[in-house]
Amino acid sequence: MGAGHAHVLYRESDSPVHRLPPEVKIAAMVAFTIAVVATPRTAFWAFGAYALLVAGVAVLARVSPGWLLARTVIEVPFVLFAFALPVIGAGERVEVLGLGLSVEGLHGAWNILAKGTLGVWASLLLAATTTTRDLIVGLDRLRCPQVITQIATFMLRYLDVLVDEARRMRVARISRGDDPRFLWQLRGFAAGVGTLFLRAFERGERVYLAMLSRGYTGRLPTVWQGAGAAATTGQWLVAATLPLLAGTVAATAVLLA
């Protein structure tokens, strides 16, 4: 269980951001996001300042703009909803390119688009500079409830096992004439999902009993928790630079609103 795991978003590098302990990066990302959300939607200049802060962190982390933009597509469903707000919104309307759009809807769409995009960028930078294992270690050091970190740890450890099991079941179905491309094969697919759930449940029971027999007490092993040194005061101060700047921008925007 102590083996390192990376994820598809992680970008291996030796940048200053990568070297920071995970707990300070998690805290900085959450504080930055809170500052962005607290900013009045009409303070357009503030969102530009936030974008510059994110760009600065991306440069330090050696994450290219193209990589960030390509993975921002995850927010497409929210963007589509935001584009619908000016059309279906009520209240005062303004004409744009021959269309009567709601002013309140336009502000709402901008609010979702700007804050959502900045939040996605911050999350992507955290994921790009921190392995999944380190994220769990950071959450544990921040006193996240043990039940959450334990579930995440086991999910991380056995996700690949379940994916391989699902792949073997799919190959077995196809070799017996199943064709998942057709709608009438949906019953077989659903049965496969149910079988996979039962196998995962049974495997989890066996693993849990084996861990109990080896002294598992409900907490992460000490050697697993101690991977990498805990954050020093200096590292906390360095990581606090981003949320402090973002907080200053948010406070100024609120005062000027």
Contacts in CASP RR format, 6 or more apart in sequence:
PFRMAT RR
TARGET T0000
AUTHOR 0000-0000-0000
METHOD contacts of the structure
MODEL  1
MGAGHAHVLYRESDSPVHRLPPEVKIAAMVAFTIAVVATPRTAFWAFGAY
ALLVAGVAVLARVSPGWLLARTVIEVPFVLFAFALPVIGAGERVEVLGLG
LSVEGLHGAWNILAKGTLGVWASLLLAATTTTRDLIVGLDRLRCPQVITQ
IATFMLRYLDVLVDEARRMRVARISRGDDPRFLWQLRGFAAGVGTLFLRA
FERGERVYLAMLSRGYTGRLPTVWQGAGAAATTGQWLVAATLPLLAGTVA
ATAVLLA
1 153 0 8 1.000
1 157 0 8 1.000
1 221 0 8 1.000
1 224 0 8 1.000
2 133 0 8 1.000
2 221 0 8 1.000
2 223 0 8 1.000
2 224 0 8 1.000
2 227 0 8 1.000
4 131 0 8 1.000
4 133 0 8 1.000
5 131 0 8 1.000
5 132 0 8 1.000
5 133 0 8 1.000
5 156 0 8 1.000
5 157 0 8 1.000
6 12 0 8 1.000
6 131 0 8 1.000
6 132 0 8 1.000
7 127 0 8 1.000
7 131 0 8 1.000
7 132 0 8 1.000
9 71 0 8 1.000
9 124 0 8 1.000
9 127 0 8 1.000
9 128 0 8 1.000
10 127 0 8 1.000
10 128 0 8 1.000
10 129 0 8 1.000
10 130 0 8 1.000
10 131 0 8 1.000
10 132 0 8 1.000
11 61 0 8 1.000
11 62 0 8 1.000
11 63 0 8 1.000
11 67 0 8 1.000
11 128 0 8 1.000
11 129 0 8 1.000
12 18 0 8 1.000
13 61 0 8 1.000
13 62 0 8 1.000
13 129 0 8 1.000
15 60 0 8 1.000
15 61 0 8 1.000
15 62 0 8 1.000
15 129 0 8 1.000
16 60 0 8 1.000
16 61 0 8 1.000
17 25 0 8 1.000
17 57 0 8 1.000
17 60 0 8 1.000
17 61 0 8 1.000
17 125 0 8 1.000
17 129 0 8 1.000
18 61 0 8 1.000
18 129 0 8 1.000
18 130 0 8 1.000
20 129 0 8 1.000
20 231 0 8 1.000
20 235 0 8 1.000
20 238 0 8 1.000
20 239 0 8 1.000
21 138 0 8 1.000
21 141 0 8 1.000
21 228 0 8 1.000
21 229 0 8 1.000
21 230 0 8 1.000
21 231 0 8 1.000
21 235 0 8 1.000
22 130 0 8 1.000
22 134 0 8 1.000
22 135 0 8 1.000
22 137 0 8 1.000
22 138 0 8 1.000
22 141 0 8 1.000
23 137 0 8 1.000
23 138 0 8 1.000
23 139 0 8 1.000
23 141 0 8 1.000
23 142 0 8 1.000
23 230 0 8 1.000
23 231 0 8 1.000
24 231 0 8 1.000
24 235 0 8 1.000
24 236 0 8 1.000
24 238 0 8 1.000
24 239 0 8 1.000
25 126 0 8 1.000
25 129 0 8 1.000
25 130 0 8 1.000
25 239 0 8 1.000
26 126 0 8 1.000
26 130 0 8 1.000
26 135 0 8 1.000
26 138 0 8 1.000
26 139 0 8 1.000
26 142 0 8 1.000
27 142 0 8 1.000
27 239 0 8 1.000
27 243 0 8 1.000
28 239 0 8 1.000
28 240 0 8 1.000
28 242 0 8 1.000
28 243 0 8 1.000
29 122 0 8 1.000
29 123 0 8 1.000
29 125 0 8 1.000
29 126 0 8 1.000
31 242 0 8 1.000
31 243 0 8 1.000
31 246 0 8 1.000
31 247 0 8 1.000
32 50 0 8 1.000
32 53 0 8 1.000
32 122 0 8 1.000
32 242 0 8 1.000
32 243 0 8 1.000
32 246 0 8 1.000
33 118 0 8 1.000
33 119 0 8 1.000
33 122 0 8 1.000
35 50 0 8 1.000
35 243 0 8 1.000
35 246 0 8 1.000
35 247 0 8 1.000
35 249 0 8 1.000
35 250 0 8 1.000
36 47 0 8 1.000
36 50 0 8 1.000
36 115 0 8 1.000
36 118 0 8 1.000
36 119 0 8 1.000
36 122 0 8 1.000
36 246 0 8 1.000
36 250 0 8 1.000
37 115 0 8 1.000
38 250 0 8 1.000
38 254 0 8 1.000
39 46 0 8 1.000
39 47 0 8 1.000
39 50 0 8 1.000
39 115 0 8 1.000
39 249 0 8 1.000
39 250 0 8 1.000
39 253 0 8 1.000
39 254 0 8 1.000
40 46 0 8 1.000
40 253 0 8 1.000
40 254 0 8 1.000
40 257 0 8 1.000
41 107 0 8 1.000
41 108 0 8 1.000
41 110 0 8 1.000
41 111 0 8 1.000
41 114 0 8 1.000
41 115 0 8 1.000
42 107 0 8 1.000
42 257 0 8 1.000
43 253 0 8 1.000
43 256 0 8 1.000
43 257 0 8 1.000
44 110 0 8 1.000
45 253 0 8 1.000
46 249 0 8 1.000
46 250 0 8 1.000
46 252 0 8 1.000
46 253 0 8 1.000
47 114 0 8 1.000
47 115 0 8 1.000
47 118 0 8 1.000
49 249 0 8 1.000
50 118 0 8 1.000
50 246 0 8 1.000
50 249 0 8 1.000
51 118 0 8 1.000
53 242 0 8 1.000
53 245 0 8 1.000
53 246 0 8 1.000
54 118 0 8 1.000
54 121 0 8 1.000
54 122 0 8 1.000
54 125 0 8 1.000
55 65 0 8 1.000
57 125 0 8 1.000
57 242 0 8 1.000
58 64 0 8 1.000
58 65 0 8 1.000
58 68 0 8 1.000
58 121 0 8 1.000
58 125 0 8 1.000
61 125 0 8 1.000
61 128 0 8 1.000
61 129 0 8 1.000
63 124 0 8 1.000
63 125 0 8 1.000
63 128 0 8 1.000
63 129 0 8 1.000
67 128 0 8 1.000
68 121 0 8 1.000
68 124 0 8 1.000
68 125 0 8 1.000
71 124 0 8 1.000
72 117 0 8 1.000
72 120 0 8 1.000
72 121 0 8 1.000
72 124 0 8 1.000
74 120 0 8 1.000
75 116 0 8 1.000
75 117 0 8 1.000
75 120 0 8 1.000
78 112 0 8 1.000
78 113 0 8 1.000
78 116 0 8 1.000
79 112 0 8 1.000
79 113 0 8 1.000
81 112 0 8 1.000
82 108 0 8 1.000
82 109 0 8 1.000
82 110 0 8 1.000
82 112 0 8 1.000
82 113 0 8 1.000
83 109 0 8 1.000
85 102 0 8 1.000
85 105 0 8 1.000
85 106 0 8 1.000
85 108 0 8 1.000
85 109 0 8 1.000
85 112 0 8 1.000
86 96 0 8 1.000
86 101 0 8 1.000
86 102 0 8 1.000
86 105 0 8 1.000
86 106 0 8 1.000
86 109 0 8 1.000
87 99 0 8 1.000
87 101 0 8 1.000
87 102 0 8 1.000
88 102 0 8 1.000
89 102 0 8 1.000
89 104 0 8 1.000
89 105 0 8 1.000
90 102 0 8 1.000
90 104 0 8 1.000
91 102 0 8 1.000
91 103 0 8 1.000
91 104 0 8 1.000
92 102 0 8 1.000
92 103 0 8 1.000
92 104 0 8 1.000
93 100 0 8 1.000
93 101 0 8 1.000
93 102 0 8 1.000
93 103 0 8 1.000
94 100 0 8 1.000
94 101 0 8 1.000
94 103 0 8 1.000
94 106 0 8 1.000
95 101 0 8 1.000
126 135 0 8 1.000
127 135 0 8 1.000
132 156 0 8 1.000
133 156 0 8 1.000
133 227 0 8 1.000
134 227 0 8 1.000
136 149 0 8 1.000
136 152 0 8 1.000
136 153 0 8 1.000
136 156 0 8 1.000
137 224 0 8 1.000
137 225 0 8 1.000
137 226 0 8 1.000
137 227 0 8 1.000
137 228 0 8 1.000
138 144 0 8 1.000
139 148 0 8 1.000
139 149 0 8 1.000
139 152 0 8 1.000
140 146 0 8 1.000
140 149 0 8 1.000
140 220 0 8 1.000
140 225 0 8 1.000
141 225 0 8 1.000
141 230 0 8 1.000
141 231 0 8 1.000
146 218 0 8 1.000
146 219 0 8 1.000
149 220 0 8 1.000
150 218 0 8 1.000
150 219 0 8 1.000
150 220 0 8 1.000
153 220 0 8 1.000
154 207 0 8 1.000
158 200 0 8 1.000
158 203 0 8 1.000
158 204 0 8 1.000
158 207 0 8 1.000
161 203 0 8 1.000
162 196 0 8 1.000
162 200 0 8 1.000
165 196 0 8 1.000
165 199 0 8 1.000
165 200 0 8 1.000
166 196 0 8 1.000
169 192 0 8 1.000
169 195 0 8 1.000
169 196 0 8 1.000
170 180 0 8 1.000
173 180 0 8 1.000
173 188 0 8 1.000
173 192 0 8 1.000
174 180 0 8 1.000
178 185 0 8 1.000
178 188 0 8 1.000
179 185 0 8 1.000
180 189 0 8 1.000
208 216 0 8 1.000
231 239 0 8 1.000
END
